[in-house]
Amino acid sequence: MFERIERVPGDAILGLIEAFKQDPNPEKVDLGVGVYRDAHGNTPVLASVKKAEKRLLDNERTKSYIGSHGDPEYGRAILSLVLGAHSPVLAADRASATQSPGGTGALRLAADFIRSQLPGKSVWLSDPTWPNHLGIFEAAGINIERYPYVSDDNRLDFKGMRDCLASIPEGDVVVLHACCHNPSGFDLNAEQWQEVLEIVKRRKLLPLIDFAYQGFGDGLEDDAYGARLLAENLGEAIITSSCSKNFGLYRERTGCLIMVAQDSEQMQNVRSQIAITARENYSNPPAHGAAIVSEILGDEALRAEWEEEVTGMRDRINSLRHDFVEALRPHGLSERFAFIRDQRGMFSYTGLSPEQVDRLRDEFAIYMVRSGRANVAGLAADKLDYVARAIASVVD
């Protein structure tokens, strides 16, 4: 039977990783893979995480299942982190947390819920968006539509976004990036979030807010502005949260699906359906990463240390953005690429064409996704001039 199975192309980013590893050029630079890297090119284990893990190792007494919704303590901690310690949504018991295998697992739970409970509804994704958004919702059997987000001149196209959202059929689902838009780095400001809220409310849309980078934009509280605004002012919302970036728990697959409903009774109905969805998908989530997060957020000293580490990662990324634009100045390109300084998060939509990206790889061993998305956190200070010279040689 297997003789009928066809080979399909591998994931483009995984292919980049392998090509980078095989490249013998000592000057090579990896701007493709989407993980945070420090000044030495490493993806470190946070000191707060190591301390929490040691406590868990010393005190853990069981490896039993933790239930389809996951660890309740973790759920409470994430609800407070995402929605705010004094959230009126939490005070009204309108929100529920379901631990998931990473932010991707939370998105798949949301997709399966939409397919089963909201049949016939389309999901609207920004153009561009994280490529796996397409795969997740397509695999769930949901119709996908797109709304504009980045213009042809590589700027945030808020007018195009706003006009499209205003025409979406009532009841459809719109996926919004809470902060650090992947892949563009272009984020909405407070005024734009308010306009989105009014459109979503008027059109009776269901927002699905992908919150994968809390703390990597402008701060843990500031980055939550859009998610909190919509949760507090709408009767229904979905939020997917990830601890991969801000806790550095990439391989521990630690995420959360947050459902916001009209009231506590409706929330229990929704929560019961999410439990079934999780049970049929993976049964129980992994426990270790969630236990680390709970330990850190539940301890005043550990939390303070973690927040300082998040600030350090964010400041490094934002400093690299500024320094990279300055490195382009001698080549007369600082104004052309000034937007990099204003973008947020790890990624930048550089505006480079696929052909220019290919030249960077072939001639300079600089690797990035062919869409022109670059992981700014992959830069090192001693490589800024090299990358700037390379870009100057391939742009028109």
Helices and strands as residue ranges (DSSP letters): G 2-4, H 12-22, E 29-30, H 47-59, H 72-83, H 88-91, E 95-101, H 102-117, E 123-127, H 131-139, E 144-148, H 158-165, E 173-177, H 190-203, E 206-211, G 222-224, H 225-233, E 237-242, G 250-252, E 254-260, H 264-281, H 288-297, H 300-328, G 329-331, H 339-342, E 347-349, H 354-364, E 366-367, E 373-375, G 376-378, G 381-383, H 384-394
